[in-house]
Amino acid sequence: MIGGDLTDRQLDRIIEMAWEDRTPFEAIEFQFGFPEKEVIKIMRGHLKESSFRLWRKRVNSGVSQKHLKKRSSEISRFKCSRQKAISGNKISKR
């Protein structure tokens, strides 16, 4: 299974980032090294089928900002302006 060697905390953070509308797949790849296809496999393997379908529908609907190419040009960062800088750590500091 994809993501099998991740800790529970890392897995939870990837799923959390994938659910967040403004967190692009590129941010997940930057922090964890998983491209979009791998994130989709992780979500499929760790969510209930109905939750996975809802997530995919939302990501593909245009409501979500998961794809950088579909984002408004006004959004030029991975994170909130009040959040600490992303340092490439495996787990972001909260």
Steps between C-alpha positions, in 0.01 A plus 500: 500500500623849418604691808549177696828613656358833624436563867141556607579866554645542150207317345251714693678816385498393134128425518436829679696694236318317221161599649599867531375687194783750484785249545620401153630156417838661441522595869441138599765387254742765632459387862450125459622411151166360378374631163126539434451141377654360819288732719191372321608140571560587867157662526333204325671254735431685825154655457161338488383460140231766539747746656746437220231566236401826673864610514565421132180678399605808695857499364376473141206742534698822488404596856828366629829674419698171494653556157738794468414549132133551590572741785445871491819689425439691825595188698876467481584296810436161660404636838318768692696824529482468880644147502869432563712431196488149357848363560470167323442317830306177466240627745405863512518669836166606640 
